[in-house]
């Protein structure tokens, strides 16, 4: 089962009874991890605080830098912990000394595997926000795996994060596990993620997730060249010890300004060239282009005469010039920046 199908099924179940999100996910976890582990490309795990929409910037960055994002929603007060004391098919694993340490945090406690996620209305809202990306196999919302040190008689509980991407029936506790924004193990990766955030956030923050998702999906073929450029950015920053503001001012902004100037020239020239066309002809031609493509439209309307052919040539030139503009790696960043409110 594709991850997108799992996401669709989870969303339907959430709409019926969002309180039971973690048990629903558990039904699909084995299928998800099978697909997830077989997936090629870059994968990120991102923990977001749904109380703060600015936290969505971490997802915006992940969508630019990775092929798939697991989203773990969190909320400081509207957060639900669930575990089944009778579940026998779940194994808790980890360093023996550390497991011993956390079980002794509470007198008479036992360890239980379970999940943590946001409350009903927030999980449904989060699914609504990211559903276009779920449909396109770019993202899945997941509960966090949690190991509970709990005394059921006294009601005292301590929680510890577990590896979300291990075997479906295993809860691996790592004393170095981090609840940082981007759940990345290697220090260098965390450091790079921080630098990328400093560089990118001023350009991508503020745009709605719905609009941002549409751009990412529409311009998916531009992501590989943009990611290569991001690597070059990091090399420049690291080798020259440049701060983010200076780098944006000296390196990125001039390129975005160049794209902006070229885009204005292209669109202004296009506007002037089609200004003389009749409304009927223009509408007919544009409809044909959108439905058939430029080459097919040209063949279909060649009989209308030179004026029609000239109009189609104008449209062809316009789209070719926009495509050339897209060859500049920063085009994607420019488009996102220009769609912010």
C-alpha positions in Angstrom: 0.0 0.0 0.0 1.4 3.4 -1.0 2.0 5.9 1.7 -0.5 8.3 0.0 -3.2 5.6 0.3 -2.3 5.2 4.0 -2.6 8.9 4.5 -6.0 9.1 2.8 -7.3 6.2 4.9 -6.0 7.8 8.1 -7.6 11.1 7.2 -11.0 9.4 6.6 -10.7 7.6 10.0 -9.7 10.9 11.7 -12.7 12.7 10.3 -14.9 9.9 11.8 -13.2 9.9 15.2 -10.1 12.0 15.5 -9.6 11.0 19.2 -8.3 7.6 18.1 -5.5 8.8 15.7 -2.7 6.9 17.4 -4.5 3.5 17.3 -5.5 4.1 13.7 -1.8 4.8 12.8 -0.7 1.7 14.6 -3.0 -0.4 12.2 -1.0 1.0 9.3 2.5 1.4 10.8 3.9 -1.9 9.5 2.8 -1.0 5.9 4.0 2.5 6.2 7.5 1.5 7.4 7.8 -1.1 4.6 7.1 1.6 2.0 9.2 4.3 3.9 12.3 2.1 4.2 12.0 1.1 0.5 11.7 4.7 -0.6 14.7 6.3 -2.4 15.6 9.9 -1.8 16.0 12.2 1.2 13.7 11.7 4.2 13.1 14.1 7.1 11.3 13.8 10.4 9.9 17.1 11.6 8.3 17.8 15.0 6.0 20.9 14.9 4.3 22.8 17.7 0.7 23.2 16.3 0.2 26.0 18.8 2.7 28.2 16.8 2.1 28.4 13.1 5.6 29.8 12.7 6.8 26.3 13.5 5.5 25.4 10.1 8.7 27.0 8.7 10.5 23.7 9.5 8.1 21.9 7.2 8.6 24.5 4.5 12.4 23.9 4.7 12.0 20.1 4.7 9.8 20.2 1.6 12.6 22.1 -0.2 15.4 19.9 1.0 13.9 16.4 1.1 11.7 14.0 -0.9 9.5 12.9 2.0 8.6 14.4 5.3 7.2 12.8 8.4 5.3 15.3 10.5 5.0 14.7 14.3 2.5 17.3 15.6 2.9 18.5 19.2 1.1 21.0 21.5 2.1 22.2 24.9 -1.4 21.7 26.5 -3.5 19.7 23.9 -1.4 16.6 23.7 -2.6 13.0 24.2 -0.6 10.1 25.5 -1.9 6.7 24.8 -0.6 3.2 25.7 -2.2 -0.2 26.2 -0.9 -2.0 29.4 -2.1 -5.3 28.0 -0.2 -5.0 24.7 2.2 -8.0 24.5 3.4 -7.7 20.9 5.5 -4.5 21.5 9.1 -4.7 22.5 11.0 -2.0 24.3 14.7 -2.0 23.5 17.7 0.2 24.4 20.8 0.3 26.5 20.2 -1.7 29.6 21.5 0.9 32.0 19.4 3.6 30.5 16.2 1.5 30.6 17.0 0.7 34.2 17.4 4.4 35.0 14.1 5.5 33.5 12.1 2.7 35.1 13.5 3.7 38.5 12.3 7.3 38.0 9.0 6.3 39.7 8.8 3.8 42.5 7.0 0.6 41.5 6.8 1.7 37.8 6.8 -0.5 34.7 7.7 0.5 31.1 5.0 0.7 28.5 5.2 1.4 24.8 2.7 3.8 23.3 2.2 7.0 21.3 1.8 10.7 21.7 -0.1 13.1 19.5 -2.2 16.3 19.5 -5.9 16.3 20.5 -8.9 15.7 18.3 -9.5 19.1 16.7 -5.8 19.8 16.1 -5.0 16.5 14.4 -7.9 17.0 12.0 -6.7 20.6 11.3 -3.2 19.4 10.7 -4.5 16.8 8.2 -6.5 19.5 6.4 -3.4 21.7 6.2 -1.1 19.1 4.6 -3.6 16.9 2.7 -2.4 18.0 -0.8 1.1 16.8 0.1 -0.3 13.6 1.6 -2.1 12.8 -1.6 1.1 13.3 -3.6 3.2 10.9 -1.4 5.3 13.8 -0.1 4.3 13.8 3.6 2.6 11.8 6.3 1.4 12.9 9.7 2.4 10.5 12.4 2.2 10.2 16.2 5.4 10.0 18.2 6.5 6.7 19.6 6.8 7.1 23.4 8.0 4.8 26.2 6.2 5.4 29.4 7.6 4.8 32.9 4.3 4.5 34.8 2.9 3.3 38.1 -0.7 2.5 37.2 -1.8 2.4 40.9 -0.4 5.8 41.8 -1.1 7.3 38.4 2.5 8.7 38.1 3.9 8.7 34.6 7.2 9.8 32.9 7.6 9.9 29.2 10.6 9.2 26.9 10.7 9.5 23.1 11.5 6.4 21.1 12.8 5.9 17.6 9.9 6.5 15.2 11.5 4.7 12.2 12.5 1.4 13.8 10.5 -1.9 13.4 6.8 -1.5 13.8 6.7 -3.6 17.0 9.9 -2.1 18.6 10.2 1.0 20.8 13.9 1.8 20.8 14.8 4.3 23.5 18.0 6.2 23.0 19.3 8.4 25.8 20.7 10.8 23.1 17.2 11.0 21.5 16.4 14.7 20.8 13.1 16.5 20.6 14.7 19.2 18.4 12.8 20.7 15.5 14.4 18.6 12.9 14.9 15.1 14.2 18.3 14.4 12.6 20.9 12.2 14.2 24.2 13.6 12.9 25.5 16.8 14.5 26.7 18.1 11.1 23.2 17.6 9.7 21.7 19.5 12.6 24.2 22.3 12.1 23.5 22.5 8.4 19.8 22.5 9.0 20.2 25.5 11.3 22.3 27.4 8.7 19.8 26.6 6.0 17.0 27.9 8.3 18.9 31.2 8.8 19.4 31.5 5.1 15.9 30.5 3.8 13.3 31.5 6.4 13.1 35.2 5.4 12.1 34.1 1.9 9.7 31.3 2.7 8.1 32.3 6.0 4.6 33.8 5.8 3.3 32.0 2.7 0.3 29.8 3.4 0.9 26.1 3.6 -1.8 25.6 0.9 -0.1 28.0 -1.5 3.4 26.7 -0.6 2.4 23.1 -1.2 0.9 24.0 -4.6 4.2 25.7 -5.7 6.3 22.7 -4.5 4.1 20.3 -6.4 3.8 22.4 -9.5 7.6 23.0 -9.7 8.8 19.6 -8.4 11.2 19.3 -11.4 13.1 22.3 -10.1 13.9 20.9 -6.7 17.0 18.9 -7.6 18.8 21.9 -9.1 17.7 24.1 -6.2 19.0 21.5 -3.6 22.3 21.4 -5.5 22.5 25.2 -5.1 21.7 24.9 -1.4 24.8 22.7 -1.0 26.8 25.3 -2.8 25.4 27.9 -0.4 26.5 25.9 2.6 30.0 25.5 1.2 30.3 29.2 0.7 29.0 30.0 4.2 31.3 27.5 5.9 34.5 28.2 4.0 34.1 32.0 4.3 32.5 32.1 7.7 29.8 34.4 6.5 26.7 35.2 8.6 23.2 34.6 7.1 22.2 38.3 6.7 25.4 39.1 4.8 25.1 36.0 2.6 21.5 36.9 1.7 22.4 40.5 0.9 25.5 39.7 -1.1 24.6 36.4 -2.8 20.9 35.5 -2.9 19.1 38.9 -3.2 21.0 40.0 -6.4 20.0 36.7 -8.1 16.4 37.2 -7.1 16.5 40.8 -8.3 17.9 39.5 -11.6 15.1 37.0 -12.0 12.5 39.7 -11.1 13.8 42.1 -13.7 13.9 39.4 -16.4 10.4 38.2 -15.5 9.0 41.8 -15.8 10.6 42.2 -19.2 9.2 38.9 -20.4 5.7 39.6 -19.1 5.7 43.2 -20.3 6.8 42.2 -23.8 4.2 39.5 -23.9 1.4 41.9 -22.7 2.3 44.3 -25.5 2.4 41.7 -28.2 -1.0 40.2 -27.4 -2.7 43.6 -26.7 -3.8 43.8 -30.3 -5.5 40.5 -30.4 -9.3 40.3 -30.3 -10.8 39.0 -27.1 -12.5 36.1 -28.9 -9.3 35.0 -30.6 -7.2 35.4 -27.5 -9.6 33.4 -25.4 -10.0 30.7 -28.0 -6.2 30.4 -28.4 -5.5 30.3 -24.7 -8.2 27.6 -24.1 -6.7 25.6 -26.9 -3.2 25.9 -25.5 -4.3 24.9 -22.1 -6.1 21.8 -23.4 -3.9 20.7 -26.2 -0.5 22.2 -25.7 1.2 24.7 -27.9 2.3 22.5 -30.7 -1.2 20.9 -31.1 -2.9 24.2 -30.8 -0.7 25.6 -33.6 -1.6 22.8 -35.9 -5.3 23.1 -35.1 -5.5 26.9 -35.6 -3.1 27.3 -38.5 -6.0 27.8 -40.9 -7.2 30.9 -39.1 -4.5 33.0 -40.8 -1.3 34.9 -40.0 -2.8 36.8 -37.1 -3.7 33.6 -35.3 -0.3 32.1 -36.1 1.4 35.2 -34.8 -0.6 35.0 -31.6 0.4 31.4 -31.1 4.0 32.2 -31.8 3.8 34.9 -29.1 2.5 32.4 -26.6 5.2 29.9 -27.6 7.9 32.5 -27.1 6.5 33.6 -23.8 6.4 30.0 -22.4 9.9 29.3 -23.7 11.3 32.4 -22.1 9.7 31.5 -18.7 11.2 28.0 -19.0 14.6 29.5 -19.6 14.1 31.6 -16.5 13.4 28.4 -14.6 16.9 27.3 -15.4 18.2 29.7 -12.8 18.4 27.6 -9.6 17.0 30.4 -7.5 13.8 30.7 -9.5 11.9 28.4 -7.1 13.0 30.6 -4.2 11.9 33.7 -6.1 8.5 32.2 -6.9 7.9 31.3 -3.2 9.0 34.8 -2.0 6.7 36.4 -4.5 3.7 34.4 -3.3 3.9 35.5 0.3 1.2 37.7 1.7 
